[in-house]
Amino acid sequence: MNLSQNSEAHQTTCLLNSGNPGNMTAVQGTVWQMGILLVDMLSPVVPAFEHPRHALSMTPRVPRHLSPEAKNLIYSLLNATPSNRPTLQQTLQHPWFRHDVILKYHFTASLSEKTS
């Protein structure tokens, strides 16, 4: 995972904040970056946005194979309107972070791979 200034997370955060520095706080930027990193970790082949400039006008690309909880979390973290993103505390309380949801999804996915 590349967290340099050339990374998608850094570029999109700067782009979203470039119009008016008062539009986004450091926490909202951190939440945004968590969304980018989550997409990278769960599906390293499909970036959330084809180009950083798409973050302003397009819905993030989220792989179909992800659980509904993961998709919901990613869409909320990558909301283009900073005030509509969850707080860090709300993010940690999201159902995707619940251990039983993660285990259930991986167990179901593993079973479906074995029966295919």
mmCIF file of the C-alpha atoms, coordinates in Angstrom:
data_MODEL
# 
_entry.id   MODEL 
# 
loop_
_atom_site.group_PDB 
_atom_site.id 
_atom_site.type_symbol 
_atom_site.label_atom_id 
_atom_site.label_alt_id 
_atom_site.label_comp_id 
_atom_site.label_asym_id 
_atom_site.label_entity_id 
_atom_site.label_seq_id 
_atom_site.pdbx_PDB_ins_code 
_atom_site.Cartn_x 
_atom_site.Cartn_y 
_atom_site.Cartn_z 
_atom_site.occupancy 
_atom_site.B_iso_or_equiv 
_atom_site.pdbx_formal_charge 
_atom_site.auth_seq_id 
_atom_site.auth_comp_id 
_atom_site.auth_asym_id 
_atom_site.auth_atom_id 
_atom_site.pdbx_PDB_model_num 
ATOM 1   C CA . MET A 1 1   ? 0.000   0.000   0.000   1.00 0.00 ? 1   MET A CA 1 
ATOM 2   C CA . ASN A 1 2   ? 1.489   3.324   -1.032  1.00 0.00 ? 2   ASN A CA 1 
ATOM 3   C CA . LEU A 1 3   ? 0.808   6.203   1.325   1.00 0.00 ? 3   LEU A CA 1 
ATOM 4   C CA . SER A 1 4   ? 3.090   8.660   -0.462  1.00 0.00 ? 4   SER A CA 1 
ATOM 5   C CA . GLN A 1 5   ? 1.973   11.988  -1.861  1.00 0.00 ? 5   GLN A CA 1 
ATOM 6   C CA . ASN A 1 6   ? 1.251   10.192  -5.126  1.00 0.00 ? 6   ASN A CA 1 
ATOM 7   C CA . SER A 1 7   ? -1.237  7.839   -3.512  1.00 0.00 ? 7   SER A CA 1 
ATOM 8   C CA . GLU A 1 8   ? -4.922  8.028   -4.410  1.00 0.00 ? 8   GLU A CA 1 
ATOM 9   C CA . ALA A 1 9   ? -5.821  8.759   -0.792  1.00 0.00 ? 9   ALA A CA 1 
ATOM 10  C CA . HIS A 1 10  ? -3.515  11.772  -0.655  1.00 0.00 ? 10  HIS A CA 1 
ATOM 11  C CA . GLN A 1 11  ? -4.435  13.120  -4.081  1.00 0.00 ? 11  GLN A CA 1 
ATOM 12  C CA . THR A 1 12  ? -8.189  12.893  -3.575  1.00 0.00 ? 12  THR A CA 1 
ATOM 13  C CA . THR A 1 13  ? -7.987  14.428  -0.096  1.00 0.00 ? 13  THR A CA 1 
ATOM 14  C CA . CYS A 1 14  ? -6.020  17.381  -1.456  1.00 0.00 ? 14  CYS A CA 1 
ATOM 15  C CA . LEU A 1 15  ? -8.399  17.723  -4.398  1.00 0.00 ? 15  LEU A CA 1 
ATOM 16  C CA . LEU A 1 16  ? -11.494 17.683  -2.202  1.00 0.00 ? 16  LEU A CA 1 
ATOM 17  C CA . ASN A 1 17  ? -9.971  20.283  0.097   1.00 0.00 ? 17  ASN A CA 1 
ATOM 18  C CA . SER A 1 18  ? -8.451  22.513  -2.580  1.00 0.00 ? 18  SER A CA 1 
ATOM 19  C CA . GLY A 1 19  ? -11.598 24.494  -3.393  1.00 0.00 ? 19  GLY A CA 1 
ATOM 20  C CA . ASN A 1 20  ? -12.046 25.931  0.084   1.00 0.00 ? 20  ASN A CA 1 
ATOM 21  C CA . PRO A 1 21  ? -9.740  24.951  2.968   1.00 0.00 ? 21  PRO A CA 1 
ATOM 22  C CA . GLY A 1 22  ? -12.582 25.555  5.423   1.00 0.00 ? 22  GLY A CA 1 
ATOM 23  C CA . ASN A 1 23  ? -14.718 22.829  3.838   1.00 0.00 ? 23  ASN A CA 1 
ATOM 24  C CA . MET A 1 24  ? -12.950 19.864  5.391   1.00 0.00 ? 24  MET A CA 1 
ATOM 25  C CA . THR A 1 25  ? -11.430 19.176  8.787   1.00 0.00 ? 25  THR A CA 1 
ATOM 26  C CA . ALA A 1 26  ? -8.514  16.851  9.441   1.00 0.00 ? 26  ALA A CA 1 
ATOM 27  C CA . VAL A 1 27  ? -10.927 14.273  10.876  1.00 0.00 ? 27  VAL A CA 1 
ATOM 28  C CA . GLN A 1 28  ? -13.105 14.327  7.755   1.00 0.00 ? 28  GLN A CA 1 
ATOM 29  C CA . GLY A 1 29  ? -9.964  13.917  5.654   1.00 0.00 ? 29  GLY A CA 1 
ATOM 30  C CA . THR A 1 30  ? -8.914  10.970  7.800   1.00 0.00 ? 30  THR A CA 1 
ATOM 31  C CA . VAL A 1 31  ? -12.328 9.361   7.345   1.00 0.00 ? 31  VAL A CA 1 
ATOM 32  C CA . TRP A 1 32  ? -12.014 9.859   3.569   1.00 0.00 ? 32  TRP A CA 1 
ATOM 33  C CA . GLN A 1 33  ? -8.570  8.262   3.552   1.00 0.00 ? 33  GLN A CA 1 
ATOM 34  C CA . MET A 1 34  ? -9.897  5.316   5.571   1.00 0.00 ? 34  MET A CA 1 
ATOM 35  C CA . GLY A 1 35  ? -12.420 4.708   2.776   1.00 0.00 ? 35  GLY A CA 1 
ATOM 36  C CA . ILE A 1 36  ? -9.714  4.728   0.112   1.00 0.00 ? 36  ILE A CA 1 
ATOM 37  C CA . LEU A 1 37  ? -7.522  2.410   2.187   1.00 0.00 ? 37  LEU A CA 1 
ATOM 38  C CA . LEU A 1 38  ? -10.414 0.062   2.889   1.00 0.00 ? 38  LEU A CA 1 
ATOM 39  C CA . VAL A 1 39  ? -11.078 -0.328  -0.845  1.00 0.00 ? 39  VAL A CA 1 
ATOM 40  C CA . ASP A 1 40  ? -7.340  -0.901  -1.416  1.00 0.00 ? 40  ASP A CA 1 
ATOM 41  C CA . MET A 1 41  ? -7.154  -3.539  1.328   1.00 0.00 ? 41  MET A CA 1 
ATOM 42  C CA . LEU A 1 42  ? -10.313 -5.426  0.377   1.00 0.00 ? 42  LEU A CA 1 
ATOM 43  C CA . SER A 1 43  ? -9.752  -5.302  -3.366  1.00 0.00 ? 43  SER A CA 1 
ATOM 44  C CA . PRO A 1 44  ? -6.265  -4.138  -4.347  1.00 0.00 ? 44  PRO A CA 1 
ATOM 45  C CA . VAL A 1 45  ? -7.039  -4.530  -8.073  1.00 0.00 ? 45  VAL A CA 1 
ATOM 46  C CA . VAL A 1 46  ? -9.963  -2.072  -8.230  1.00 0.00 ? 46  VAL A CA 1 
ATOM 47  C CA . PRO A 1 47  ? -9.205  1.487   -7.068  1.00 0.00 ? 47  PRO A CA 1 
ATOM 48  C CA . ALA A 1 48  ? -12.088 3.509   -5.647  1.00 0.00 ? 48  ALA A CA 1 
ATOM 49  C CA . PHE A 1 49  ? -11.693 6.113   -8.383  1.00 0.00 ? 49  PHE A CA 1 
ATOM 50  C CA . GLU A 1 50  ? -10.081 5.716   -11.780 1.00 0.00 ? 50  GLU A CA 1 
ATOM 51  C CA . HIS A 1 51  ? -8.565  9.211   -11.417 1.00 0.00 ? 51  HIS A CA 1 
ATOM 52  C CA . PRO A 1 52  ? -8.408  11.368  -8.268  1.00 0.00 ? 52  PRO A CA 1 
ATOM 53  C CA . ARG A 1 53  ? -10.448 14.110  -9.969  1.00 0.00 ? 53  ARG A CA 1 
ATOM 54  C CA . HIS A 1 54  ? -13.384 11.659  -10.219 1.00 0.00 ? 54  HIS A CA 1 
ATOM 55  C CA . ALA A 1 55  ? -13.803 11.874  -6.439  1.00 0.00 ? 55  ALA A CA 1 
ATOM 56  C CA . LEU A 1 56  ? -15.625 15.171  -6.912  1.00 0.00 ? 56  LEU A CA 1 
ATOM 57  C CA . SER A 1 57  ? -18.207 13.930  -9.366  1.00 0.00 ? 57  SER A CA 1 
ATOM 58  C CA . MET A 1 58  ? -18.476 10.132  -9.320  1.00 0.00 ? 58  MET A CA 1 
ATOM 59  C CA . THR A 1 59  ? -19.577 7.418   -6.953  1.00 0.00 ? 59  THR A CA 1 
ATOM 60  C CA . PRO A 1 60  ? -16.644 5.271   -5.825  1.00 0.00 ? 60  PRO A CA 1 
ATOM 61  C CA . ARG A 1 61  ? -16.114 1.956   -7.565  1.00 0.00 ? 61  ARG A CA 1 
ATOM 62  C CA . VAL A 1 62  ? -16.756 -0.797  -5.043  1.00 0.00 ? 62  VAL A CA 1 
ATOM 63  C CA . PRO A 1 63  ? -16.166 -4.429  -6.025  1.00 0.00 ? 63  PRO A CA 1 
ATOM 64  C CA . ARG A 1 64  ? -19.307 -6.565  -6.219  1.00 0.00 ? 64  ARG A CA 1 
ATOM 65  C CA . HIS A 1 65  ? -17.842 -9.376  -4.138  1.00 0.00 ? 65  HIS A CA 1 
ATOM 66  C CA . LEU A 1 66  ? -17.731 -7.266  -0.971  1.00 0.00 ? 66  LEU A CA 1 
ATOM 67  C CA . SER A 1 67  ? -20.327 -7.790  1.731   1.00 0.00 ? 67  SER A CA 1 
ATOM 68  C CA . PRO A 1 68  ? -23.253 -5.354  1.967   1.00 0.00 ? 68  PRO A CA 1 
ATOM 69  C CA . GLU A 1 69  ? -21.793 -4.048  5.241   1.00 0.00 ? 69  GLU A CA 1 
ATOM 70  C CA . ALA A 1 70  ? -18.403 -3.366  3.617   1.00 0.00 ? 70  ALA A CA 1 
ATOM 71  C CA . LYS A 1 71  ? -20.046 -1.589  0.677   1.00 0.00 ? 71  LYS A CA 1 
ATOM 72  C CA . ASN A 1 72  ? -22.175 0.551   2.992   1.00 0.00 ? 72  ASN A CA 1 
ATOM 73  C CA . LEU A 1 73  ? -19.148 1.526   5.060   1.00 0.00 ? 73  LEU A CA 1 
ATOM 74  C CA . ILE A 1 74  ? -17.071 2.424   1.989   1.00 0.00 ? 74  ILE A CA 1 
ATOM 75  C CA . TYR A 1 75  ? -19.841 4.529   0.448   1.00 0.00 ? 75  TYR A CA 1 
ATOM 76  C CA . SER A 1 76  ? -20.325 6.414   3.724   1.00 0.00 ? 76  SER A CA 1 
ATOM 77  C CA . LEU A 1 77  ? -16.582 7.021   4.216   1.00 0.00 ? 77  LEU A CA 1 
ATOM 78  C CA . LEU A 1 78  ? -16.186 8.231   0.625   1.00 0.00 ? 78  LEU A CA 1 
ATOM 79  C CA . ASN A 1 79  ? -19.163 10.563  0.638   1.00 0.00 ? 79  ASN A CA 1 
ATOM 80  C CA . ALA A 1 80  ? -18.148 13.617  -1.423  1.00 0.00 ? 80  ALA A CA 1 
ATOM 81  C CA . THR A 1 81  ? -19.827 15.916  1.124   1.00 0.00 ? 81  THR A CA 1 
ATOM 82  C CA . PRO A 1 82  ? -17.555 15.966  4.187   1.00 0.00 ? 82  PRO A CA 1 
ATOM 83  C CA . SER A 1 83  ? -20.379 16.794  6.609   1.00 0.00 ? 83  SER A CA 1 
ATOM 84  C CA . ASN A 1 84  ? -22.238 13.647  5.478   1.00 0.00 ? 84  ASN A CA 1 
ATOM 85  C CA . ARG A 1 85  ? -19.340 11.333  6.365   1.00 0.00 ? 85  ARG A CA 1 
ATOM 86  C CA . PRO A 1 86  ? -19.427 9.467   9.676   1.00 0.00 ? 86  PRO A CA 1 
ATOM 87  C CA . THR A 1 87  ? -17.220 10.557  12.545  1.00 0.00 ? 87  THR A CA 1 
ATOM 88  C CA . LEU A 1 88  ? -14.331 8.329   13.558  1.00 0.00 ? 88  LEU A CA 1 
ATOM 89  C CA . GLN A 1 89  ? -16.418 7.030   16.487  1.00 0.00 ? 89  GLN A CA 1 
ATOM 90  C CA . GLN A 1 90  ? -19.392 6.284   14.215  1.00 0.00 ? 90  GLN A CA 1 
ATOM 91  C CA . THR A 1 91  ? -17.049 4.505   11.819  1.00 0.00 ? 91  THR A CA 1 
ATOM 92  C CA . LEU A 1 92  ? -15.791 2.195   14.554  1.00 0.00 ? 92  LEU A CA 1 
ATOM 93  C CA . GLN A 1 93  ? -19.396 1.410   15.540  1.00 0.00 ? 93  GLN A CA 1 
ATOM 94  C CA . HIS A 1 94  ? -20.349 0.444   11.974  1.00 0.00 ? 94  HIS A CA 1 
ATOM 95  C CA . PRO A 1 95  ? -21.690 -3.141  11.641  1.00 0.00 ? 95  PRO A CA 1 
ATOM 96  C CA . TRP A 1 96  ? -18.792 -4.104  9.326   1.00 0.00 ? 96  TRP A CA 1 
ATOM 97  C CA . PHE A 1 97  ? -16.410 -3.799  12.260  1.00 0.00 ? 97  PHE A CA 1 
ATOM 98  C CA . ARG A 1 98  ? -18.460 -6.242  14.311  1.00 0.00 ? 98  ARG A CA 1 
ATOM 99  C CA . HIS A 1 99  ? -16.499 -9.459  14.534  1.00 0.00 ? 99  HIS A CA 1 
ATOM 100 C CA . ASP A 1 100 ? -19.511 -11.722 13.954  1.00 0.00 ? 100 ASP A CA 1 
ATOM 101 C CA . VAL A 1 101 ? -20.424 -9.954  10.680  1.00 0.00 ? 101 VAL A CA 1 
ATOM 102 C CA . ILE A 1 102 ? -16.876 -10.307 9.357   1.00 0.00 ? 102 ILE A CA 1 
ATOM 103 C CA . LEU A 1 103 ? -16.676 -13.975 10.349  1.00 0.00 ? 103 LEU A CA 1 
ATOM 104 C CA . LYS A 1 104 ? -20.104 -14.753 8.881   1.00 0.00 ? 104 LYS A CA 1 
ATOM 105 C CA . TYR A 1 105 ? -19.188 -13.172 5.536   1.00 0.00 ? 105 TYR A CA 1 
ATOM 106 C CA . HIS A 1 106 ? -15.819 -14.914 5.268   1.00 0.00 ? 106 HIS A CA 1 
ATOM 107 C CA . PHE A 1 107 ? -17.302 -18.262 6.342   1.00 0.00 ? 107 PHE A CA 1 
ATOM 108 C CA . THR A 1 108 ? -20.098 -17.959 3.761   1.00 0.00 ? 108 THR A CA 1 
ATOM 109 C CA . ALA A 1 109 ? -17.646 -16.892 1.053   1.00 0.00 ? 109 ALA A CA 1 
ATOM 110 C CA . SER A 1 110 ? -15.352 -19.812 1.890   1.00 0.00 ? 110 SER A CA 1 
ATOM 111 C CA . LEU A 1 111 ? -18.218 -22.295 1.686   1.00 0.00 ? 111 LEU A CA 1 
ATOM 112 C CA . SER A 1 112 ? -19.392 -20.960 -1.651  1.00 0.00 ? 112 SER A CA 1 
ATOM 113 C CA . GLU A 1 113 ? -15.855 -21.240 -3.079  1.00 0.00 ? 113 GLU A CA 1 
ATOM 114 C CA . LYS A 1 114 ? -15.604 -24.878 -1.929  1.00 0.00 ? 114 LYS A CA 1 
ATOM 115 C CA . THR A 1 115 ? -18.958 -25.834 -3.428  1.00 0.00 ? 115 THR A CA 1 
ATOM 116 C CA . SER A 1 116 ? -18.287 -24.118 -6.768  1.00 0.00 ? 116 SER A CA 1 
# 
